[in-house]
Amino acid sequence: MSIEWVNRAVDDLRAWGRAHGLDVDVDEVRLLCDYASDYLDVNELGDFTPVAFEELLLNIYPRKVIAPPESAPETVAAARTLVDFLLATEEIGGKMAVRMRGVLDRIEPEMPIALADTSRFGMAKSLFSAMGADSLERATESTESGFLSVSAVQEEPAVEHCDCPGCSPLPPVRLAPRETLAQSALRVPLVTDARRLVQWMLAGGRTPTLKGRLRVRDAAEATAQLSVADPGLLWELAVHTGLVTVEGTAIFDGEDFDPLDIWAATVEFVVEKETGGAVTGDVSLDEELYGLCDMLYRLQAPVPISLVREYLEEIGLVEDGEIDVPEAVRRLAYCGMAEPDDELLELSPLALWGLHELYTDLGIEAPEAADLTTADAPELIEGLLSGMPAEMAEADIGGWLENRTPEQAVTELLGSVSGAPSVARGVAVTIVDRLGPDAEEAVRAFLEEPELRPHAIHWLSSRGLEAPALTQEEVLWMSVDMLALAMPAAEEDPETFAENMSASGPPPHVIEEMWRVDHPEVVDVLELLGRSLRDHGAAKAARKAAFKARSRAIG
């Protein structure tokens, strides 16, 4: 994308809008120009055409932009403003402007349908939309119940993403025991075939070329006698990993080796070396294998083959020829990198471990998720907030609770978050919410703790147990506490937060009174509401309440 021309165009548009007293949606116009530059080879304002607008709004936006269908009128309005600007600055003539406006009139009713059509989503949009929808559903359910799910409150660091795999933090991963991995490494077909080839070469007194490569005659005989598809690849792997040592044209069996050392070298070979399509069956995919494995490492979840194919299309690999994705997955399973599955692509435990080793060798911080089932309560909460996948978190919570009676679990969890930040308190309260009436007495013990009393009252009353009534002040305090818990996610995805607040947020008269709450994060919460709420009355109430809360704190 040519950032320079887009910046100039936006600056000129802003000045034109001011000069004519127009309220220009500059951000939306910038997005139009950015995507036109990225995907439609639009390198200046004069390159816009009616076809470009149609492609942008009915193809590029639905595929790339995570936006609700109801946002379509705003985007079309911004496009109309851009047409007016193009005409006013003589980038286009009157006839072209008429054609563009006609296309936008036709697009306007079609664009919401296109934005809602999940079959049009690109891979990244499909994945993030799915995760966003799930998170929103959990957040809505938890708002109604007074509790937030652990996976909804994991705090992700705000980072500026780019295409470089090492630029954004890696998530913690749970690695299999070394003994299990070592046994699995010995059974990887790629490695066992490489080992068979080495023994075959040694037994037959065969020697490589002066450059250390497999001779053509030996490769042909190995294919026939050992039933291996690519002896050349196997030989290069054997040399790289140390399964065989080459000195001139002489070869020697590798010395006693650690299976995991061999496996770590195998992963490096598979994802970093130029293998010419021998790994996946496609040259371009072999070259992109590091990026694909890095994405799977970060997701820590199986990806449907259809989405993998679309991902490869989006990064331009399919332009070099059709890729047989199921065959590539089978080849990766043969290499020990993927689980054998015809419908999904998922890294094997060995691949996860090998990539973790590779990242570490490259100087990239690759955190390992500790087993939280034996941790104490503060360690459990800290671990859950580290960003581990939801499935892993659920397993650790279940194991942790199994090791304690309900009374012990309540006492440890709630006792560890007295005076703690709201996000830690939210995790503790969420876990306690899983417990049944057997935990009643332990929960009652926290009715005397001001920060935990509202949550304890809610826990008791939601189970039909005798509980004191919440005072208005306690209702307000718990509202602020739950909103404080949602702040990290709100900063990361303000649009989703705004939508959630529009659907189930507090009304203006409640927001107006929040400034009175003695909560350490009340100012932050009110400022967040002030800049996020779509209801102008509620947003104004939040800003006024934030001012009062700050004034009280100063006073």
C-alpha positions in Angstrom: 0.0 0.0 0.0 1.2 3.5 -0.8 0.7 5.2 2.5 1.9 8.6 1.1 -0.9 9.1 -1.4 -3.5 7.9 1.1 -2.3 10.4 3.7 -2.2 13.2 1.2 -5.7 12.3 0.0 -7.1 12.2 3.5 -5.5 15.5 4.4 -6.9 17.2 1.3 -10.4 15.6 2.0 -10.3 16.9 5.6 -9.5 20.4 4.4 -12.1 20.3 1.7 -14.7 19.2 4.3 -13.8 22.1 6.6 -14.0 24.6 3.8 -17.5 23.5 2.8 -18.8 23.0 6.3 -19.2 19.2 5.8 -18.9 16.5 8.5 -16.6 14.1 6.7 -16.1 10.5 8.0 -12.3 10.7 7.5 -11.6 7.3 9.1 -14.0 5.5 6.9 -12.7 7.2 3.7 -9.1 6.3 4.8 -10.2 2.7 5.1 -11.7 2.7 1.6 -8.5 4.1 0.2 -6.3 1.7 2.1 -8.2 -1.4 0.9 -8.4 0.0 -2.7 -4.6 0.5 -2.6 -3.9 -2.9 -1.1 -6.2 -5.1 -3.2 -7.3 -3.1 -6.3 -4.1 -1.5 -7.5 -5.5 2.0 -6.9 -2.4 4.2 -6.6 -4.0 7.6 -6.6 -7.5 9.2 -6.3 -8.0 9.3 -10.0 -7.7 5.5 -10.2 -11.1 5.0 -8.5 -13.8 3.6 -10.8 -17.4 2.4 -10.4 -16.1 -1.2 -10.6 -13.5 -0.4 -7.9 -16.4 0.7 -5.5 -18.4 -2.4 -6.3 -15.4 -4.7 -5.7 -14.5 -2.8 -2.4 -18.0 -2.8 -0.9 -19.4 -6.2 -2.0 -16.2 -8.3 -2.0 -13.2 -6.8 -0.1 -15.2 -5.4 2.9 -17.2 -8.6 3.5 -14.0 -10.7 3.2 -11.7 -8.6 5.2 -13.5 -6.1 7.5 -15.1 -7.3 10.8 -18.1 -5.0 10.8 -21.8 -5.6 11.6 -24.3 -5.4 8.7 -25.9 -2.3 10.1 -22.6 -0.4 9.6 -23.0 -0.6 5.8 -24.9 2.7 5.4 -22.0 4.6 7.1 -19.5 3.0 4.7 -21.7 3.8 1.6 -22.2 7.3 2.8 -18.4 7.7 3.1 -18.0 6.4 -0.4 -20.5 9.0 -1.6 -18.6 11.7 0.1 -15.5 10.5 -1.6 -17.2 10.7 -5.0 -18.3 14.3 -4.2 -14.7 15.1 -3.3 -13.3 13.5 -6.5 -15.7 15.5 -8.6 -15.0 18.8 -6.8 -11.2 18.3 -7.2 -11.7 17.4 -10.9 -10.2 13.9 -10.4 -13.3 12.7 -12.2 -15.8 14.2 -14.6 -19.5 14.7 -14.2 -20.4 11.6 -16.2 -18.1 9.4 -14.1 -19.6 10.8 -10.9 -23.1 9.9 -12.1 -22.0 6.3 -12.9 -20.3 6.0 -9.5 -23.4 7.3 -7.6 -25.6 4.9 -9.6 -23.4 2.0 -8.5 -23.5 3.1 -4.9 -27.3 3.4 -5.0 -27.4 -0.2 -6.2 -24.8 -1.4 -3.6 -26.5 0.2 -0.6 -29.2 -2.5 -0.1 -26.8 -5.3 -1.1 -23.9 -4.5 1.2 -25.6 -5.4 4.6 -26.4 -8.9 3.1 -22.8 -9.3 1.9 -21.4 -8.3 5.4 -23.6 -10.9 7.0 -22.7 -13.7 4.6 -20.2 -15.9 6.5 -19.4 -17.8 3.3 -17.6 -14.7 2.0 -15.4 -14.2 5.1 -11.7 -14.5 4.6 -9.8 -16.9 6.9 -8.6 -14.3 9.4 -12.1 -12.7 9.5 -13.7 -16.1 10.0 -11.5 -17.0 12.9 -11.6 -13.7 14.6 -15.3 -13.3 14.1 -15.9 -16.8 15.5 -13.8 -16.0 18.6 -15.4 -12.5 18.9 -18.9 -14.0 18.7 -18.1 -16.6 21.3 -16.6 -14.0 23.6 -19.6 -11.7 23.2 -22.0 -14.6 24.0 -20.1 -15.5 27.1 -19.8 -11.9 28.1 -23.6 -11.3 27.7 -24.4 -14.4 29.6 -22.0 -13.5 32.4 -23.3 -9.9 32.6 -26.8 -11.3 33.2 -25.6 -13.6 35.9 -23.2 -11.2 37.5 -20.1 -13.2 36.7 -17.7 -13.2 33.7 -16.1 -16.3 32.3 -12.4 -16.8 32.8 -11.7 -16.9 29.0 -13.5 -13.6 28.6 -11.2 -11.8 31.1 -7.8 -13.0 30.0 -5.9 -9.8 29.4 -4.1 -9.7 26.1 -1.3 -7.2 25.7 -2.0 -4.4 23.2 0.4 -4.9 20.4 0.8 -3.6 16.9 0.6 -6.6 14.6 2.6 -7.0 11.5 3.4 -9.9 9.1 6.6 -10.8 11.1 5.8 -13.9 13.2 8.1 -12.7 16.0 6.5 -9.2 16.4 3.5 -10.2 18.5 3.9 -12.2 21.8 3.5 -16.0 21.6 0.8 -17.5 23.8 1.8 -19.9 26.5 1.7 -23.5 25.4 1.3 -26.8 27.3 4.0 -29.2 26.3 3.8 -33.0 26.6 6.3 -34.7 29.0 9.7 -35.2 27.5 9.6 -39.0 27.9 6.4 -39.2 25.9 7.8 -36.8 23.2 11.0 -38.8 23.0 9.1 -42.0 22.4 6.9 -40.4 19.8 9.9 -38.9 18.0 11.4 -42.4 17.5 8.2 -43.3 15.6 7.9 -40.4 13.2 7.8 -42.0 9.7 10.0 -39.3 8.2 12.7 -39.9 10.8 12.5 -43.6 10.7 12.7 -43.6 6.9 15.8 -41.4 7.1 17.3 -43.8 9.6 16.5 -46.8 7.3 18.2 -45.0 4.4 21.3 -44.4 6.4 21.6 -48.0 7.4 20.9 -49.1 3.8 23.7 -46.8 2.6 26.2 -48.1 5.2 25.3 -51.8 4.7 25.8 -51.5 0.9 29.0 -49.6 1.2 27.4 -46.8 -0.8 28.9 -43.3 -0.8 27.5 -39.8 -1.6 28.8 -37.4 -4.3 31.7 -35.1 -3.6 29.1 -32.5 -2.5 27.7 -34.9 0.0 24.5 -35.6 -1.9 22.8 -38.9 -2.7 23.8 -40.3 -6.1 21.1 -40.6 -8.7 21.6 -44.4 -9.0 21.4 -44.9 -5.2 18.2 -42.7 -5.0 16.5 -44.9 -7.7 17.5 -48.1 -5.9 16.4 -46.8 -2.5 13.0 -45.9 -3.9 12.5 -49.4 -5.2 14.1 -51.3 -2.3 13.0 -49.2 0.7 9.6 -48.1 -0.7 10.4 -44.4 0.1 9.0 -41.6 -2.0 11.8 -39.1 -1.8 15.2 -40.5 -0.7 16.9 -37.2 -1.6 14.9 -35.4 1.1 15.6 -38.2 3.6 19.3 -38.0 2.9 19.5 -34.3 3.4 17.5 -34.6 6.6 19.8 -37.3 7.9 22.9 -35.2 7.2 21.3 -32.1 8.8 20.2 -33.8 11.9 23.4 -35.8 12.5 21.9 -39.2 11.8 24.8 -39.6 9.4 28.2 -37.9 9.2 29.8 -37.2 5.8 33.5 -36.6 5.3 34.3 -36.2 1.7 32.7 -39.3 0.1 32.9 -41.3 3.3 29.9 -41.7 5.6 29.7 -42.7 9.2 26.8 -43.7 11.4 25.7 -40.9 13.7 26.8 -41.4 17.3 24.4 -42.1 20.1 21.8 -39.3 19.9 19.0 -37.9 22.0 15.7 -38.5 20.0 14.5 -35.0 20.9 17.8 -33.4 19.7 17.2 -35.2 16.4 13.5 -34.1 16.4 14.4 -30.4 17.1 16.8 -30.4 14.1 14.1 -32.1 12.0 11.5 -29.3 12.8 14.1 -26.7 11.9 14.8 -28.6 8.6 11.2 -28.9 7.7 10.1 -25.3 8.3 13.2 -23.4 7.5 15.2 -25.2 4.8 14.6 -24.9 1.1 13.0 -28.2 0.4 11.6 -27.4 -3.1 8.1 -28.8 -2.4 9.4 -32.2 -1.1 7.7 -31.6 2.3 4.2 -30.6 1.3 4.1 -31.4 -2.4 4.1 -27.7 -3.4 7.2 -25.4 -3.7 5.3 -22.3 -2.6 3.7 -24.0 0.4 7.1 -25.4 1.5 8.4 -21.8 1.5 5.4 -20.6 3.5 5.5 -23.4 6.0 7.1 -21.4 8.8 4.2 -18.9 8.6 1.5 -21.6 8.5 3.0 -23.4 11.5 3.4 -20.2 13.4 -0.3 -19.4 12.9 -1.3 -22.9 14.1 1.0 -22.5 17.1 -0.7 -19.3 18.1 -4.2 -20.6 17.5 -3.6 -23.9 19.4 -6.7 -25.2 17.8 -7.5 -27.3 14.7 -8.4 -25.4 11.6 -10.8 -26.7 9.0 -9.2 -27.6 5.7 -11.5 -25.2 3.8 -10.2 -22.3 5.9 -6.6 -23.4 5.3 -7.2 -23.4 1.6 -8.7 -19.9 1.8 -5.8 -18.7 3.9 -3.4 -20.0 1.1 -5.5 -18.1 -1.4 -5.4 -14.9 0.6 -1.6 -15.0 0.8 -1.3 -15.6 -2.9 0.0 -19.2 -3.0 -2.8 -20.5 -5.2 -1.8 -18.1 -7.9 1.3 -20.3 -8.4 -0.8 -23.4 -9.0 -3.5 -25.5 -7.4 -2.5 -26.8 -4.0 -3.9 -30.2 -2.8 -4.4 -29.2 0.8 -5.5 -32.6 2.1 -2.5 -34.2 0.5 -0.3 -31.5 2.1 -1.8 -32.3 5.5 -1.1 -36.0 5.0 2.5 -35.2 4.1 2.8 -33.1 7.2 1.5 -35.9 9.3 4.1 -38.2 7.7 6.7 -35.6 8.8 5.4 -35.6 12.3 4.2 -32.0 12.1 0.4 -32.5 12.0 -2.2 -34.8 13.4 -3.5 -37.2 10.7 -6.9 -35.8 9.8 -8.6 -35.4 6.5 -10.8 -32.5 7.6 -8.7 -30.5 10.0 -5.2 -29.2 10.3 -3.7 -29.2 13.8 -0.1 -29.3 15.0 1.0 -32.5 16.7 2.4 -32.4 20.2 5.8 -33.1 18.7 5.4 -30.1 16.4 4.3 -27.9 19.2 7.4 -28.9 21.2 9.7 -28.5 18.2 8.5 -25.0 17.3 8.8 -24.0 21.0 12.5 -25.1 20.8 13.0 -23.3 17.5 11.5 -20.0 18.8 13.7 -20.2 21.9 16.8 -20.8 19.7 15.8 -17.8 17.6 15.7 -15.6 20.7 11.9 -15.3 20.6 10.2 -15.5 24.0 8.1 -18.7 24.0 6.3 -19.1 27.3 5.4 -22.5 28.6 2.1 -22.9 30.4 2.6 -24.5 33.8 0.3 -27.1 35.2 -2.1 -25.1 37.3 -3.9 -28.0 38.9 -1.3 -28.1 41.8 -0.8 -24.3 42.0 -2.0 -22.2 44.9 -4.9 -19.8 44.3 -2.8 -16.7 43.4 -0.7 -18.8 40.9 -3.9 -20.2 39.5 -5.4 -16.8 38.9 -2.2 -15.4 37.4 -1.8 -18.4 35.1 -5.4 -18.0 33.9 -4.8 -14.4 33.1 -1.7 -15.2 31.0 -3.8 -15.8 27.9 -3.8 -19.6 27.7 -6.4 -21.2 25.4 -9.9 -21.7 26.9 -9.8 -25.5 26.6 -6.5 -25.6 28.6 -7.9 -23.2 31.2 -11.0 -25.3 31.7 -9.0 -28.4 32.2 -6.7 -26.7 34.8 -9.7 -25.2 36.7 -11.4 -28.6 36.8 -8.2 -30.3 38.1 -7.6 -27.6 40.6 -11.1 -27.9 42.0 -10.9 -31.7 42.2 -7.9 -31.4 44.6 -10.0 -29.4 47.1 -13.2 -29.4 49.0 -15.7 -26.7 48.0 -15.0 -24.9 51.3 -11.2 -25.0 50.7 -11.7 -23.7 47.2 -13.8 -20.7 48.3 -11.5 -19.8 51.1 -8.4 -19.9 49.0 -9.8 -18.1 46.0 -11.7 -15.3 47.6 -9.2 -15.0 50.4 -6.5 -14.3 47.8 -8.3 -11.5 46.0 -9.2 -9.2 48.9 -7.8 -5.8 47.8 -6.7 -7.2 44.4 -7.5 -5.7 41.0 -10.9 -6.3 39.7 -9.7 -8.6 36.9 -8.2 -11.0 39.5 -11.3 -10.8 41.6 -13.4 -11.6 38.6 -11.5 -14.8 37.9 -11.8 -15.9 41.5 -15.6 -15.1 41.6 -16.1 -16.9 38.3 -14.5 -20.1 39.6 -16.5 -19.9 42.8 -19.6 -19.6 40.8 -19.1 -23.2 39.6 -19.5 -24.5 43.1 -22.8 -25.8 44.6 -24.6 -25.2 47.9 -21.9 -27.3 49.7 -19.8 -24.1 49.6 -22.5 -22.0 51.3 -20.8 -21.5 54.7 -17.5 -20.6 53.1 -19.1 -18.0 50.9 -21.1 -16.5 53.8 -17.8 -15.9 55.6 -17.0 -13.2 52.9 -20.2 -11.2 53.6 -18.0 -9.1 55.9 -15.6 -8.2 53.1 -16.8 -5.0 51.4 -15.3 -5.8 48.0 -16.6 -9.4 48.0 -19.9 -8.9 49.8 -22.0 -8.0 46.7 -20.6 -11.0 44.8 -21.3 -13.3 47.9 -24.9 -12.0 48.1 -25.4 -12.7 44.5 -24.0 -16.2 44.8 -26.3 -17.0 47.7 -29.5 -15.5 46.2 -28.9 -17.1 42.8 -29.0 -20.5 44.5 -32.2 -19.8 46.4 -30.2 -19.5 49.7 -31.0 -17.0 52.4 -29.1 -13.8 51.7 -29.3 -10.1 52.6 -30.6 -7.7 50.1 -28.2 -5.7 48.0 -28.2 -2.0 48.8 -28.2 0.5 46.0 -24.6 1.3 46.8 -23.7 -2.3 46.5 -25.5 -2.7 43.2 -23.6 0.3 41.9 -20.3 -1.0 43.3 -20.7 -4.4 41.6 -21.7 -2.7 38.3 -18.4 -0.7 38.4 -16.5 -3.8 39.4 -17.8 -5.9 36.5 -17.2 -3.1 34.0 -13.7 -2.7 35.3 -13.2 -6.4 34.7 -14.2 -5.9 31.0 -11.9 -2.9 30.4 -8.9 -4.9 28.8 -11.3 -6.5 26.3 -13.0 -3.1 25.7 -9.7 -1.4 24.9 -8.8 -4.3 22.6 -12.2 -4.3 20.8 -14.1 -1.1 21.5 -16.7 -1.8 18.8 -17.8 -5.0 20.3 -17.8 -3.4 23.8 -20.0 -0.6 22.5 -22.4 -3.0 20.9 -22.6 -5.0 24.2 -23.2 -1.9 26.2 -26.0 -0.8 23.8 -27.7 -4.1 24.3 -27.3 -4.6 28.0 -25.4 -1.7 29.5 -26.5 0.4 32.5 -29.0 3.2 31.8 -28.1 6.9 32.1 -29.7 7.4 35.6 -27.5 4.5 36.9 -24.3 5.9 35.3 -25.0 9.3 36.8 -24.7 7.8 40.3 -21.6 5.7 39.7 -19.3 8.5 40.7 -20.3 8.0 44.3 -18.9 4.4 44.4 -15.8 4.0 46.4 -14.1 1.8 43.8 -10.4 2.3 42.8 -11.2 2.0 39.1 -14.4 4.0 39.0 -12.8 6.9 37.1 -11.4 4.6 34.4 -14.7 2.8 34.0 -16.6 6.1 33.6 -14.1 7.5 31.1 -14.4 4.2 29.1 -18.2 4.5 29.1 -17.9 8.2 28.1 -16.0 7.4 25.0 -17.6 4.1 24.1 -21.4 4.4 24.6 -23.4 5.1 21.4 -26.3 6.6 23.3 -25.3 10.3 23.5 -27.2 10.8 26.7 -25.6 7.9 28.5 -22.1 8.9 27.2 -22.7 12.5 28.4 -23.8 11.2 31.8 -20.6 9.0 32.0 -18.4 12.0 31.2 -20.1 14.2 33.9 -19.8 11.3 36.4 -16.1 10.8 35.6 -15.5 14.5 36.3 -17.3 14.3 39.6 -15.3 11.1 40.6 -12.0 12.8 39.7 -13.0 15.9 41.7 -13.9 13.8 44.7 -10.6 11.9 44.5 -8.7 15.2 44.4 -10.7 16.7 47.2 
